[in-house]
Amino acid sequence: MRAGLVRDLAAALAGLGLLIALPMLFPQPALRDFLIYFFAYGLMAMSLNLLVGLTGLVSFGHAAYFATGAYAFGLLMQSGLVPIPVAALAAVGGTALIALVVGAICVRLKEIYFSFITLAFQMFIHSIIVTWVGLTGGDQGLRGGIPRPPFLGLDLNDARVLYATCAVVFVLCILAMRQVSQSPFGYTLRMIRDNPARANFLGVDVTAMKLGIFVFAASMASVGGLILALFVSGAYPEFAFWTTSGEAIFMIMLGGMKLFLGPLVGTLLLQTLNHFVTIYTEHHGLVLGTVILVIVLGLRRGLADFLFDAIQARRARRAAALAAAAPAAFAPAPLDGRTV
């Protein structure tokens, strides 16, 4: 087992332990609710960054797969024919198939055309959700809620069990995305991002690589959607609206796309702002827009990227100072007139 995987597993276990411990230390239900929203939207932002930061593909329609996962899971659970794990796997698999079809068209296009075609497909899926009232409930969302039957002895109607289950799924998905980003596949995607012509010259199937990460990112976004659907016991057209994709892009901009966990920092920041701004002011959009402008224009990168670069610069200055002092410390003493 490679050292990087061992380190990632240790970090994942430590992170899971922290997430499980937080509601025990602070047992307010509002904290559990906040963290489950963080899990759902964090997965959407992290998966989008696999396209934006890792591959250089800016998708404006990523929320389509977030919504597809939520609706597919909700409809399967309402049917009463399958247990929760089967419904979840089927929802993710169905989303992957849709992404395969959409991606086969989109990844062949240049940057701006890729972005707008993904937005067009999202609007198409949103229109289906709104107009197919008999299946999706239209503007009102899925009617009747989403049942949570017990499985493997777990009662998901217990808020603590539901939270712990969502935390485990969240950490597993983050770990999976980490392994993809650090794999040869991930480094090939970086080469495609930096110089697609060179990658193509070296024999890389650029289209196939882009399609692979497009489908994987959509699958991870669908997991975020089904987490939210399970928590709120429903699925709603807002999940597929263009503003949801916009929020995911804002999360990446706020946190940064260079560091792997940067989008999670942005998710935490945006969710916190959403929570407090809506409480203390009516001018929700104005305040959020101002904060985003200050961070993006002031720091010229995400918050996590800014802090990382500042730490790296400080270490570089310290190393340079030590290197400059070392020759003086070990230089021979100058000769004087008393030396024989």
C-alpha positions as CSV (number, residue, x, y, z in Angstrom):
1,M,0.0,0.0,0.0
2,R,1.5,3.3,-1.0
3,A,2.4,5.9,1.6
4,G,0.0,8.5,0.1
5,L,-3.0,6.2,0.5
6,V,-2.1,5.4,4.1
7,R,-1.9,9.1,4.8
8,D,-5.2,9.7,3.1
9,L,-6.9,6.9,5.0
10,A,-5.6,8.3,8.3
11,A,-6.8,11.8,7.4
12,A,-10.2,10.4,6.4
13,L,-10.6,8.5,9.7
14,A,-9.5,11.6,11.7
15,G,-12.0,13.8,9.7
16,L,-14.8,11.3,10.3
17,G,-14.0,11.1,14.0
18,L,-14.2,14.9,14.2
19,L,-17.5,15.0,12.3
20,I,-19.0,12.4,14.5
21,A,-17.8,14.1,17.6
22,L,-19.0,17.6,16.8
23,P,-22.8,16.9,17.4
24,M,-21.8,15.1,20.7
25,L,-19.8,18.1,21.9
26,F,-22.5,20.6,20.7
27,P,-25.8,18.7,20.7
28,Q,-27.9,21.4,19.2
29,P,-30.1,20.0,16.3
30,A,-29.2,23.1,14.2
31,L,-25.6,22.1,14.0
32,R,-26.5,18.6,12.7
33,D,-28.8,20.2,10.1
34,F,-26.1,22.7,9.1
35,L,-23.5,19.9,8.7
36,I,-25.7,17.7,6.6
37,Y,-26.3,20.6,4.2
38,F,-22.5,21.1,4.2
39,F,-22.0,17.4,3.3
40,A,-24.5,17.7,0.4
41,Y,-23.3,21.0,-1.1
42,G,-19.7,20.2,-0.3
43,L,-19.8,17.1,-2.5
44,M,-21.3,19.1,-5.3
45,A,-18.5,21.7,-5.0
46,M,-15.7,19.2,-4.7
47,S,-17.0,17.2,-7.7
48,L,-17.3,20.3,-9.8
49,N,-13.7,21.2,-8.9
50,L,-12.6,17.9,-10.5
51,L,-13.8,19.5,-13.7
52,V,-12.8,23.2,-13.1
53,G,-9.6,22.9,-11.1
54,L,-8.3,19.5,-12.2
55,T,-9.2,19.4,-15.8
56,G,-10.0,23.0,-16.8
57,L,-13.6,22.3,-17.8
58,V,-15.9,25.0,-16.5
59,S,-19.4,23.5,-16.2
60,F,-22.4,25.8,-15.7
61,G,-24.8,22.8,-15.4
62,H,-23.4,20.7,-12.6
63,A,-26.5,21.0,-10.5
64,A,-28.4,18.9,-13.0
65,Y,-26.7,15.8,-11.7
66,F,-27.2,16.9,-8.1
67,A,-30.9,17.0,-8.9
68,T,-30.9,13.8,-10.9
69,G,-29.5,11.9,-7.9
70,A,-32.0,13.4,-5.6
71,Y,-35.1,12.7,-7.8
72,A,-34.0,9.2,-8.8
73,F,-33.4,8.2,-5.2
74,G,-36.6,9.8,-4.0
75,L,-38.7,8.1,-6.7
76,L,-37.1,4.7,-6.1
77,M,-37.7,5.0,-2.3
78,Q,-41.3,6.0,-2.9
79,S,-41.9,2.9,-5.0
80,G,-41.1,0.8,-1.9
81,L,-39.5,-1.9,-4.1
82,V,-35.8,-1.5,-3.0
83,P,-33.9,-0.8,0.2
84,I,-32.0,2.4,0.7
85,P,-28.5,1.1,-0.5
86,V,-29.9,-0.3,-3.7
87,A,-31.9,2.9,-4.4
88,A,-28.7,5.0,-3.8
89,L,-26.6,2.9,-6.1
90,A,-29.3,2.9,-8.8
91,A,-29.6,6.7,-8.5
92,V,-25.9,7.2,-8.9
93,G,-25.7,4.7,-11.7
94,G,-28.6,6.3,-13.5
95,T,-27.0,9.7,-13.1
96,A,-23.7,8.3,-14.5
97,L,-25.5,7.1,-17.6
98,I,-27.1,10.5,-18.2
99,A,-23.7,12.2,-17.7
100,L,-22.2,9.7,-20.2
101,V,-24.7,10.8,-22.9
102,V,-24.4,14.5,-22.1
103,G,-20.6,14.4,-21.7
104,A,-20.1,12.6,-25.0
105,I,-21.5,15.7,-26.6
106,C,-20.0,18.4,-24.4
107,V,-16.4,17.3,-23.9
108,R,-15.7,17.6,-27.6
109,L,-16.4,21.3,-27.5
110,K,-14.1,24.2,-26.7
111,E,-14.2,26.1,-23.4
112,I,-17.0,28.6,-23.7
113,Y,-19.2,26.3,-25.8
114,F,-18.7,23.5,-23.3
115,S,-19.8,25.8,-20.5
116,F,-23.0,26.9,-22.2
117,I,-24.0,23.5,-23.5
118,T,-23.8,22.1,-20.0
119,L,-26.0,25.0,-18.9
120,A,-28.5,24.2,-21.7
121,F,-28.7,20.5,-20.6
122,Q,-29.3,21.7,-17.0
123,M,-32.1,23.9,-18.1
124,F,-33.6,21.0,-20.1
125,I,-33.5,18.7,-17.0
126,H,-35.0,21.5,-14.9
127,S,-37.8,21.9,-17.5
128,I,-38.6,18.2,-17.3
129,I,-38.8,18.3,-13.5
130,V,-41.2,21.3,-13.6
131,T,-43.4,20.0,-16.4
132,W,-43.7,16.3,-15.7
133,V,-46.0,16.9,-12.8
134,G,-47.3,13.3,-12.6
135,L,-43.9,11.9,-11.9
136,T,-41.9,14.7,-10.2
137,G,-44.6,16.8,-8.6
138,G,-43.7,19.8,-10.7
139,D,-43.1,23.1,-8.8
140,Q,-44.1,21.5,-5.5
141,G,-41.5,18.8,-5.6
142,L,-41.9,15.1,-4.8
143,R,-45.2,14.6,-3.0
144,G,-45.5,12.3,0.0
145,G,-42.0,12.6,1.2
146,I,-39.2,10.0,1.0
147,P,-39.5,7.0,3.4
148,R,-36.5,5.9,5.5
149,P,-37.0,2.2,6.1
150,P,-34.4,0.6,8.4
151,F,-31.5,-1.3,6.9
152,L,-28.7,-3.3,8.5
153,G,-30.2,-2.5,11.9
154,L,-29.9,1.3,11.3
155,D,-33.0,3.5,11.9
156,L,-32.5,6.5,9.7
157,N,-35.5,8.2,11.3
158,D,-33.2,8.7,14.3
159,A,-31.5,12.1,13.6
160,R,-28.2,11.0,15.1
161,V,-28.1,7.8,13.0
162,L,-29.0,9.7,9.9
163,Y,-26.3,12.3,10.6
164,A,-23.7,9.6,11.2
165,T,-24.7,7.8,8.0
166,C,-24.4,10.9,5.9
167,A,-21.0,11.7,7.5
168,V,-19.7,8.3,6.5
169,V,-20.9,8.6,3.0
170,F,-19.5,12.1,2.7
171,V,-16.0,11.0,3.9
172,L,-15.9,8.0,1.6
173,C,-16.8,10.2,-1.4
174,I,-14.1,12.7,-0.5
175,L,-11.6,9.9,-0.1
176,A,-12.6,8.5,-3.5
177,M,-12.2,11.9,-5.2
178,R,-8.8,12.3,-3.5
179,Q,-7.6,9.0,-4.9
180,V,-8.7,9.9,-8.4
181,S,-7.0,13.3,-8.2
182,Q,-3.7,11.6,-7.0
183,S,-3.8,8.7,-9.5
184,P,-2.1,8.6,-12.9
185,F,-5.5,9.4,-14.3
186,G,-5.5,12.6,-12.2
187,Y,-2.1,13.6,-13.3
188,T,-3.0,13.0,-16.9
189,L,-6.0,15.3,-16.5
190,R,-3.6,18.0,-15.2
191,M,-1.5,17.6,-18.3
192,I,-4.6,18.0,-20.4
193,R,-5.6,21.1,-18.5
194,D,-2.2,22.7,-18.9
195,N,-1.4,21.6,-22.5
196,P,-4.0,19.5,-24.3
197,A,-2.1,19.7,-27.6
198,R,1.0,18.1,-25.9
199,A,-1.2,15.5,-24.2
200,N,-2.7,14.6,-27.6
201,F,0.8,14.5,-29.2
202,L,1.9,12.0,-26.5
203,G,-0.9,9.6,-27.4
204,V,-3.4,10.5,-24.7
205,D,-7.1,10.1,-25.7
206,V,-8.1,13.6,-24.5
207,T,-11.8,13.1,-25.2
208,A,-12.0,9.8,-23.4
209,M,-10.1,11.2,-20.4
210,K,-12.4,14.3,-20.2
211,L,-15.5,12.1,-20.5
212,G,-14.3,9.8,-17.7
213,I,-13.8,12.6,-15.2
214,F,-17.1,14.2,-16.4
215,V,-19.1,11.0,-15.5
216,F,-17.2,10.5,-12.2
217,A,-17.8,14.1,-11.2
218,A,-21.5,13.8,-12.0
219,S,-21.8,10.6,-10.0
220,M,-20.2,12.3,-6.9
221,A,-22.6,15.3,-7.3
222,S,-25.5,12.9,-7.4
223,V,-24.5,11.5,-4.0
224,G,-24.7,15.0,-2.6
225,G,-28.2,15.3,-4.1
226,L,-29.4,12.0,-2.6
227,I,-28.0,13.0,0.8
228,L,-30.0,16.2,0.7
229,A,-33.1,14.4,-0.5
230,L,-32.8,11.8,2.3
231,F,-32.4,14.6,4.9
232,V,-35.2,16.9,3.8
233,S,-37.4,13.9,2.8
234,G,-38.0,15.4,-0.7
235,A,-36.6,16.7,-3.9
236,Y,-37.4,20.0,-5.4
237,P,-36.9,21.8,-8.8
238,E,-34.5,24.3,-7.1
239,F,-32.0,21.5,-7.0
240,A,-31.7,21.7,-10.8
241,F,-31.9,25.5,-11.1
242,W,-29.0,27.4,-12.6
243,T,-28.5,29.3,-9.4
244,T,-27.5,26.0,-7.6
245,S,-24.7,25.5,-10.2
246,G,-23.8,29.2,-9.6
247,E,-23.5,28.5,-5.9
248,A,-21.2,25.6,-6.5
249,I,-18.9,27.9,-8.6
250,F,-19.0,30.5,-5.9
251,M,-17.9,27.9,-3.4
252,I,-14.9,27.0,-5.5
253,M,-14.1,30.7,-6.0
254,L,-14.3,31.4,-2.3
255,G,-12.3,28.4,-1.1
256,G,-9.9,28.0,-4.1
257,M,-9.3,25.4,-6.6
258,K,-5.6,24.7,-6.1
259,L,-5.8,22.9,-2.8
260,F,-7.8,19.6,-2.8
261,L,-10.1,20.7,0.1
262,G,-10.4,24.3,-1.0
263,P,-14.0,23.9,-2.3
264,L,-15.0,22.6,1.2
265,V,-13.6,25.8,2.7
266,G,-15.7,27.8,0.3
267,T,-18.8,25.6,1.0
268,L,-18.4,26.2,4.7
269,L,-17.9,29.9,4.2
270,L,-20.9,30.3,1.8
271,Q,-23.2,28.2,4.0
272,T,-22.2,30.2,7.1
273,L,-22.9,33.5,5.2
274,N,-26.2,32.2,4.0
275,H,-27.2,31.2,7.5
276,F,-26.3,34.5,9.2
277,V,-27.1,36.9,6.4
278,T,-30.6,35.7,6.1
279,I,-31.1,36.1,9.9
280,Y,-29.7,39.6,10.3
281,T,-30.6,41.4,7.0
282,E,-33.1,41.4,4.2
283,H,-30.4,42.3,1.6
284,H,-29.2,38.7,1.2
285,G,-27.9,38.9,-2.3
286,L,-26.2,42.3,-1.8
287,V,-24.1,41.1,1.2
288,L,-23.1,37.8,-0.4
289,G,-22.1,39.5,-3.6
290,T,-20.0,42.1,-1.7
291,V,-18.2,39.3,0.3
292,I,-17.5,37.3,-2.9
293,L,-16.1,40.4,-4.6
294,V,-13.9,41.3,-1.7
295,I,-12.4,37.8,-1.5
296,V,-12.0,37.3,-5.2
297,L,-10.7,40.8,-6.1
298,G,-8.8,41.4,-2.9
299,L,-7.1,38.0,-2.6
300,R,-7.2,37.2,-6.3
301,R,-7.7,33.5,-5.4
302,G,-9.7,31.5,-2.9
303,L,-9.2,31.8,0.8
304,A,-7.6,28.4,1.2
305,D,-5.3,29.0,-1.7
306,F,-4.3,32.4,-0.3
307,L,-3.5,31.0,3.1
308,F,-1.5,28.1,1.6
309,D,0.5,30.5,-0.6
310,A,1.2,32.8,2.3
311,I,2.5,29.9,4.4
312,Q,4.7,28.6,1.5
313,A,6.1,32.1,0.9
314,R,6.9,32.4,4.6
315,R,8.7,29.0,4.6
316,A,10.6,30.0,1.5
317,R,11.8,33.3,3.1
318,R,12.9,31.4,6.2
319,A,14.8,28.8,4.2
320,A,16.5,31.6,2.2
321,A,17.5,33.3,5.4
322,L,18.9,30.1,6.9
323,A,20.8,29.4,3.7
324,A,22.3,32.9,3.7
325,A,23.4,32.6,7.3
326,A,24.9,29.2,6.9
327,P,28.1,30.2,4.9
328,A,28.8,33.0,7.4
329,A,28.6,30.6,10.3
330,F,31.0,28.1,8.8
331,A,33.4,30.5,7.1
332,P,37.1,30.3,8.3
333,A,38.3,33.2,10.6
334,P,40.2,35.9,8.8
335,L,44.0,36.0,9.2
336,D,45.6,38.8,11.2
337,G,49.1,40.0,11.9
338,R,49.6,37.7,15.0
339,T,49.1,34.5,13.0
340,V,52.3,32.6,12.5
